[in-house]
Amino acid sequence: MNAVVSAAEERPARVSGIDKIERRRIALAESALKTLGELGYARTSLREIANNSEFTHGVVHYYFRDKIDLISYCVRYYKTKCARRYDEVVETATSAEELATGFLAKMTQTLVEETPMHKLWYDLRAQSMFEEQLRPDVEAIDKLLEEMIWRILSRYADLTETIPTVDAPTAYALVDGLFEQAVVAYAANPDKAPALLCDRIMQVLPKLVAA
């Protein structure tokens, strides 16, 4: 009985320890994202991240074994949140127009407010062609984003009483390609890029479903 009680007493401490470590990793990731978004993958080191945060280089290195470990965690953390960004719109929209309007509003908002993070993601995805260590995380994030786009398209099809004319990977490739173009365009022409993105998405969206 005492052994059981002791084990039970120890368990919360272990969970608490795990939670503390994860909270610190999240805090480090949030601190690092700004530097990463500004400098990109190639120009960012653990020391550079530490210099631009409240954490020492030793602390950063304690929680992440190397730059790839930290950057992968940062992008995975950020993109996992992004993948749920549109869920409320999908769940509450009662018409195709309402769904499209809500989707585009959130998409242009993240384009404007979080451009450095998206630049980092596309940079990391390109680097994964050369850094094998990055590929599992990139593939996992791509899958999350693909599922996000498919939820939107499936709901759009329901609301228009149609069916998708493409599969999930194709829908994701089309929408993500337009968004990546907008991220590039925003750096050169921030005033026009959001509206152009909306126009292009609205050209594509109706073509992805059919009666």
C-alpha positions in Angstrom: 0.0 0.0 0.0 2.8 2.4 0.9 4.6 1.6 -2.3 1.4 2.4 -4.3 0.9 5.7 -2.4 4.5 6.6 -3.0 4.3 6.0 -6.7 1.1 8.0 -6.8 2.7 10.8 -4.9 5.7 10.8 -7.3 3.7 10.9 -10.5 2.5 14.5 -10.3 6.0 15.6 -9.7 7.2 13.9 -12.9 4.3 15.4 -14.9 5.0 18.8 -13.4 8.6 18.4 -14.4 7.7 17.5 -18.0 5.2 20.4 -18.1 7.9 22.8 -16.9 10.4 21.6 -19.5 7.8 22.0 -22.3 6.7 25.4 -21.1 10.3 26.5 -21.2 10.8 25.1 -24.7 7.7 27.0 -25.8 9.0 30.2 -24.2 12.3 29.7 -26.0 10.5 29.0 -29.3 8.3 32.1 -29.1 11.4 34.2 -28.3 13.4 32.6 -31.2 10.7 32.9 -33.8 11.2 36.7 -34.3 14.9 36.3 -34.9 14.4 33.3 -37.1 11.8 35.1 -39.1 14.1 38.1 -39.6 17.3 36.3 -40.4 16.1 33.0 -42.0 17.5 29.5 -41.5 21.0 29.9 -42.9 21.9 33.1 -41.0 20.6 32.0 -37.6 22.6 30.3 -34.9 21.8 29.3 -31.4 24.1 32.1 -30.2 22.3 34.6 -32.4 18.9 33.5 -31.0 20.3 33.8 -27.4 21.7 37.3 -28.2 18.2 38.5 -29.3 16.3 37.0 -26.4 16.2 37.0 -22.6 17.9 33.6 -22.5 21.6 32.8 -22.4 23.3 30.6 -25.0 23.7 27.9 -22.4 20.0 27.8 -21.6 19.1 27.6 -25.3 21.6 24.8 -25.8 20.3 22.9 -22.7 16.8 22.7 -24.1 17.7 22.2 -27.8 20.6 20.0 -29.0 21.4 22.1 -32.1 20.0 24.7 -34.5 17.9 22.2 -36.5 16.3 20.9 -33.3 15.3 24.4 -32.2 14.1 25.6 -35.6 12.1 22.4 -36.3 10.4 22.8 -32.9 9.7 26.5 -33.5 8.1 26.0 -36.9 6.2 22.9 -35.7 4.9 24.9 -32.8 3.8 27.8 -34.9 2.4 25.9 -37.8 0.4 23.5 -35.6 -1.4 26.6 -34.3 -1.8 27.9 -37.8 -3.4 24.6 -38.9 -6.3 25.2 -36.5 -6.7 28.9 -37.4 -9.7 28.4 -39.7 -11.6 25.8 -37.7 -14.1 28.4 -36.3 -14.8 29.7 -39.7 -15.4 26.2 -41.0 -17.7 25.3 -38.1 -19.8 28.5 -38.0 -20.2 29.4 -41.7 -23.7 28.9 -42.9 -23.1 29.8 -46.6 -20.3 29.5 -49.1 -20.0 33.2 -49.2 -19.6 33.4 -45.5 -17.0 30.6 -45.5 -15.0 32.2 -48.3 -15.1 35.7 -46.6 -14.0 34.3 -43.3 -11.3 32.2 -44.8 -9.8 35.1 -46.8 -10.0 37.5 -43.9 -7.9 35.2 -41.7 -5.6 34.3 -44.5 -4.8 38.0 -45.3 -4.5 38.8 -41.6 -1.8 36.1 -41.1 -0.1 37.3 -44.3 0.2 40.8 -43.0 0.8 40.2 -39.3 3.0 37.1 -39.5 5.0 37.4 -42.7 8.3 36.6 -41.1 7.0 33.3 -39.7 5.7 32.2 -43.1 9.0 33.2 -44.7 10.8 31.0 -42.2 8.4 28.1 -43.0 9.1 28.3 -46.7 12.8 28.7 -46.1 12.8 25.6 -43.8 10.8 23.6 -46.3 13.3 24.4 -49.1 16.2 23.5 -46.7 14.6 20.1 -46.1 15.7 19.1 -49.6 19.3 19.3 -48.4 18.9 18.6 -44.6 17.6 15.1 -44.1 17.1 15.9 -40.4 14.4 18.5 -41.2 12.3 16.2 -43.5 10.1 14.4 -40.9 9.0 17.7 -39.3 8.4 19.3 -42.6 6.4 16.4 -43.9 4.3 16.4 -40.7 3.6 20.1 -40.9 2.7 19.9 -44.6 0.2 17.1 -43.7 -1.4 19.3 -41.0 -1.7 22.2 -43.5 -3.1 19.9 -46.2 -5.7 18.6 -43.8 -6.6 22.2 -42.9 -7.2 23.2 -46.6 -9.2 20.0 -47.1 -11.5 20.8 -44.3 -12.2 24.2 -45.8 -12.7 22.8 -49.3 -15.0 20.0 -48.0 -17.1 22.5 -46.1 -17.3 24.8 -49.2 -18.5 21.8 -51.2 -21.1 21.0 -48.6 -22.4 24.5 -48.6 -22.5 24.7 -52.4 -24.0 21.2 -52.7 -21.1 20.1 -54.9 -18.1 17.7 -54.5 -14.4 18.4 -54.7 -12.9 17.9 -58.2 -9.4 17.4 -56.8 -7.8 15.4 -54.0 -6.4 16.8 -50.8 -2.8 17.1 -51.9 -3.7 18.9 -55.1 -6.0 21.4 -53.3 -3.2 22.1 -50.8 -0.6 22.6 -53.5 -2.8 25.1 -55.3 -3.8 27.2 -52.3 -0.4 27.0 -50.7 1.3 27.9 -54.0 -0.8 31.1 -54.1 -0.1 31.9 -50.5 3.6 31.4 -51.0 3.5 33.8 -54.0 1.7 36.3 -51.8 4.4 36.0 -49.1 7.0 36.8 -51.7 4.9 39.6 -53.2 4.2 41.2 -49.8 7.9 42.0 -49.2 7.9 44.1 -52.4 4.4 45.4 -52.5 2.6 45.2 -49.1 -0.3 47.4 -50.2 -1.4 45.2 -53.1 -0.4 41.7 -52.1 -3.4 40.9 -49.7 -6.0 42.0 -52.2 -4.3 40.1 -55.0 -4.2 37.0 -52.9 -7.9 37.2 -52.2 -8.6 37.7 -55.9 -6.6 34.7 -56.9 -8.1 32.4 -54.3 -11.6 33.4 -55.4 -10.6 32.5 -59.0 -9.5 29.1 -57.9 -11.9 28.0 -55.2 -15.1 27.6 -57.3 -13.0 25.5 -59.8 -12.1 23.0 -57.2 -15.7 21.8 -56.8 -18.4 20.6 -59.3 -22.0 19.4 -59.1 
